[in-house]
Amino acid sequence: MRIAIFDYKVVPTNPVGSCHRQMLAGLCQEHEFTVFAVEFDNPCPERIRFVRVPVPTRPLALLFLAYHLVAPVVYWLHRLRTGARFDLVQMVESNLGFGQVSYAHFCHRAYLKRHWKRAGARGLRGWLRWLDHWLHALVEPWVYQRTQQVVVPSQGLKRELEETYHFVRGKVTVIPNPVNLDRMRPPEDFDREGFRQERGVGPGEVVLVFVALGHFERKGLPLVLEALRGLGDLPVRLWVVGGEADLVREWRERVERMGLAGRVAFFGMQKDVPPFLWGADAFVFPSLYEVFPLVSLEAAAAGLPLIVTPLYGVEEFMRDGETGFLVERSVEGVAQGLKRFISLPPEIRRRMGERAREAVAPYGVEPFVEAWRRFYGTGA
């Protein structure tokens, strides 16, 4: 088939884009793909065409509007110039006004209705995030009515979309996101203790790691910080990986005001995240809303126990007390989960991490690519 893929950023560091990229790499010998994106890290330039959509990427609300306006123009100009015809047009969520398949990783209307007030976003940044969600929610019903198929990464998001938009029932397919299991497994020569020492970790200290590209409030960083402050003198450190420079600066100042500067380290955006997982003792992620938190599965694949809220996607493999701890989304809930983990002997913690790795073994790249192969083979 000749397939057009519309996505903002098809790059390894983007949650949806990285999934599209792995699907493209796995199926580019079987289908003809053309990617219409702002940024594209092309895994197979000789087989996959890239057509750039020249729009600004920040703020997200502007990206949404600009992409809606510019992407169709770029698409039709490409068709006129090359004579290209496509059997299938696939986009992300409601980011495009036409197409047969929507690859959805969020239900913006449900999020605004059920979760936004508890997200904790403030100021201009918070207002811009609300605007982006509102714009998506405004267009969602129109787009989902027109699409023939909707692909989602979790059973939880499927339930939510069908409850929010009854007309999508019968046309939602679940394809769990992929985890590069080999990449997440620590190499035998990884110097874990040296990595920890270089980042100021002393003997006997427990290191928690929190990983997010942004949206720190929604993903629960404030709860982790408050819980950490409540632990008193317990030997616990927190690594925060991810976030653009301005966001990290804002949160570093907040941590200093809380008196936690010596216990919390910010590392910003990293091209190579796995070493931070290999160097930590547990992954903490009390997020308010996720449809398939890939970073949680990557942490599990790296052998880390999870201290998380019962999120879509995670609920499908997480076993409380075996692969980590499910916690209530509150300061008290997170603190209780941290205390439960810290009280465990190191050997029990390691075994918990091994069970977490075993639990995510079915989420490899090959099953993901095979699921898309079957999806396209059905004539989607």
N, C-alpha and C positions, 0 to 999 in steps of 0.2 A: 504493500500500500504506500501511497504518497501522503505523508502526514505532516501537517503544520503544527508546531508546538509554540504556544504563546505563554511566556513566563517572564517575570521581571529579571531575575538573576539566576541563570543556570550555572551555578558555581558550587564548589564543594562546601563552602561555609554557609550556604543558604539552605534552610530546612527543606523547603519544597524543591528548590532548584537542584539540590544535591540528589534528590530522589529521581527527578527527571533526567539528570545527567547519567545516573547509573542505568536507568532504563534505556537511554539512548545508546550508551556504550554496549549494552548487552544485545540490542536488537538492530543496530545500524546495518548489519550485513543482510538483514531480512526485509527491511522496509527503507523507503527513501524519506529521510527526515529533513525538514527545514525549520530552524529555530528562529523565532522573532523575539528578541530579548534586548534588554539594555546592556547586560553583560553576559558573556557566554564563555566558559572554559571548555572548549571543544575537545572531547576525548577522541574524536576520529575525524579530523578535518577533511580527509580524502573521501569520506562518505556522507558527512553531515554538513549541510549548508547553514551559514549563519547570516541572518539579516538583522542589522542593528536597528533598534528603535531608540532614537536620540531624545531622551527625556531625562529630567533631573530625578535623582533617586531619593531625595529628602526634601521636605518631610513626606511621610507616606501618603498623606491625603493628596498632596500635589502630584506625587507619582501616580496614584490611582486615576486622577482626573486626566493628567497628561497622557498616560498610556492609553486610556479609553479613546482619546481624541487622535493621537498620533499613530498608534499601532494599526488601525484599519487603513489609514492612508498609506503607510509603508507597505502593508500587505497588498493592496490593490496596485500600487506602483510596481511592486516586484512582479506581480502577475502580468501586468501590461508589458513590462520590460523584457521578461524572460519567457512569457507564454506558459508559465507553470500552472498546473492544475492539481488540486489536492482532493484525495478521497475522504480525508478526515481532518477536521480542525479541532485541536484540543487546547484548552486554556486552564488557568488556575482560578478556582472559585468564580467570582463575578467580575474578574479583572478585564473581561472583554465582552462586547455585546453580541457576538455571534460565535457559533461553534457547536459541534455535535457532542463533545465530551468536556465535562468540567472536572478537574482534579482538585477536590476540595480538602483543605486542611483546617477549616475554621467555619463555624456558623456564627456570623457576626450578629444577626438579629437575636439569637438565643443568648449570646454573650452579653449584649447590652441589656437585655431584659432581666437576666438572672444573676449576672456577676459584676457588672461594671461598677456599681456603687461600692463594692467591697474591694475593688482593684487597688485603690489608694493612689492613683495617679493624680498629680497636682500641677498647678501652674500652666505655663504655655505648653510644655511638653505633654502634659495630661490632656489639655484641650485638643491638641492636634491629634493625639491618639484617638480620642473620642470621635473627632470628625472623620478620621479614616474608617473607624468601625461603622459610623452612621452612614457614610457613603456606600460602603459595601452592603450594609443591611437594606438600604434603599433600593439597590439594584438586584439583590439576590433573587427575590421572587420572580422577577421578569426573566432573568437569565436561566434559572433552574426550570422554569416552565418550558423554555425553548429548547434546552439541551435534551439529547436523546439518552445520555448516560451520565451518571455522576460516580466518580471513583473516590473513595475515602480510605484513610489508613486504619480505621478502627471501628469495631462494632459500636462503641459509644457514640462516635460522630454519626454513624448511620442512624442510630435510634433518634439522636437529636434532630437531624435533618428531617426525618420522617415525621417527627412530632411537630416540628415548626412549619414544614411545608408538606402537607399531605399528598400533594400531587407528585412528589418524587418517589413515592412508594412503588416498588417494582422496577425501578431503574437505577438503584444504588448498588455498586459492587465494592466489596472490601478487599483492598490489597495492602497488607501491612508494610510499613516502611522498612527498608533494608538496613542491616547493620553489617559493616565490613568486619566480620569476626576475626579474620587473620590480622587485620591492622590493629584491632583493639587489644589483642593478646600481647602482654609484655614480652619483649625478647629476653632471652636468657642472659644476655650481657648488660641488661639495664641496671645501672647502679642506683638502686632505690634510695639507699641511705645517703649516698653522695648528693643526689638530687634534692633530698629533703634538707640536708645540712646547708647546701648552697642557698636555700631559701629561708634560713634562720630557724629551722625546726630542731629542737633539742631532743635528747634521748627520752623515751617514754611519753612524748607528747602525741596526742591524737590529732590527726589532720582531717578536717572535713573539707570537701570541695563542692562548690556551687558553680555551675556553668550555664551561661545564658548570653545570647547575643545582645539582648536589651530587655526592656519591659521588666526591670528588676522588681518593681512593686507587685505586679501580677504574679510573678514567679516565686514570690515569697521571701526575698532577701531581707526585708524589714523584720519579718518574724524570726529568721535565723539569727539576726544580730541581737534582737531583744532576748532571745533564748540564750544566746552565748553570754550576754551580759549577766543573765540570771544564774549562770553556772558558777559564778564566783571564781575561785582560784583553781578550779579543775584544769589540768594541763591540756587544753584544747585550742587548736588554731583553725582558722578558716581561710581557705584560698578561694578567691572570687575570680573566675576566668571568663573573659568576654566583656563586651561593652566598648563603645567608641570612647575616644579620649575625653570628650566633654562630660559624658555620663559618668565615667570613672572618677573624674575630678570632683564632681558633685557628691558622689557617694563616699569618696575618701574623706572629704571634709565632714560629712555626716558621721562617719565612723570616729573621727577624731573628737567630735563633740560628745560622742557617747563614751569616750574613754576606752575605746577598743583598738586604738591604732597599733598597739604592740601585738595584737592577737589576730588581726585581719589583714591580709595582703591582697592587693588588687593587681592583676596581671594583664588586664585589657584583652584586646583581640589577639588570638594566637593562631598561627598557621598550623601548629602542631600541638593539639590539645591532649592526646593520649598520655604523654609523660606526666601531666598533672594528675590524671586519673591513677596511673601506676604508682605515683608517689604518695597518694592520699590513703586514708583508712576507710572512709565512707563517703558516699555521695548524698548530699542533702538538697531536697528540691520540693518544698511545700507549696507548689504552685496552685493558683486558684482555678485555672482552666487550661487544659491542653487537650488536643485531640489525638496526639501520638507523640509524646515527648521523646524524640529520638535520642537526646542526650542521656536520658535515663537508661535506655537500652544499651547505649554505648558504654555507660559506666558499669552496668552489669556485665557486659561482654569483656570489660577490662578487669573483672574480678572484684568489683566493689560492692559491698552491701548497700542497699538503698534505704534512705530515710525520707519517705515521700508521702504525699497525700494520695488518695485513691483516684487516680486520673484515668481518663480514657486511654486505652492502649496498655498502660501499666497494669490495670486491673485484670488483663487477660493472662498475665504470667506471674504477677507478684504474689508471694505467699508470706503473710505476716509471720514474723518470728523465724522464718527459714531463709528467705532471700534478703531480708532486711526488716524494717518496721514501717507499717502504715501508721500515719499520725493524723490527728485532727488539725485542721488549718487554723491554729491559734498559737500564741506564744507559749501557752501552757502545754499544748499538744506537742509542739516541736521540742520543747525543753524535756518533756517526758521521754520522747523518742531518743533524744541525744543521751540522756542519762541511762536509759536501758542499754544503748549500744556501748557506752563508755564502761559500763559495769561488767561487760563480757570479757573473758580472758582473750588474749590475742589469738590463740589457736581457734577459738569458737568464731571470732570475727572472720578469720581467713576461710574457715569452712563455709560460713554464710556467703562470703564472696564467691566461692567456688559454685555453690548452689545457684547463685544469681547468674553466673556465666552459663551454667547448664540450662537454666530456664529460658534464656534468650537464644539458644542454639538454633531453633527453627526459623529465626528471623534473618537469615543470611541473604546475601545478594542474589545467589542463584534461584532460591524460591521466589524472590521478588520479580526477577526478570521473567521467570517461567509464568508467573501469574499474569504479567502484562502480555506475554506471548499468547496465552489462552484468551485474554480479553480481546486483543486485536483479531485473533483467529475466529472469534464468534461473529465478526462483521460489525463491531462497534463503529 
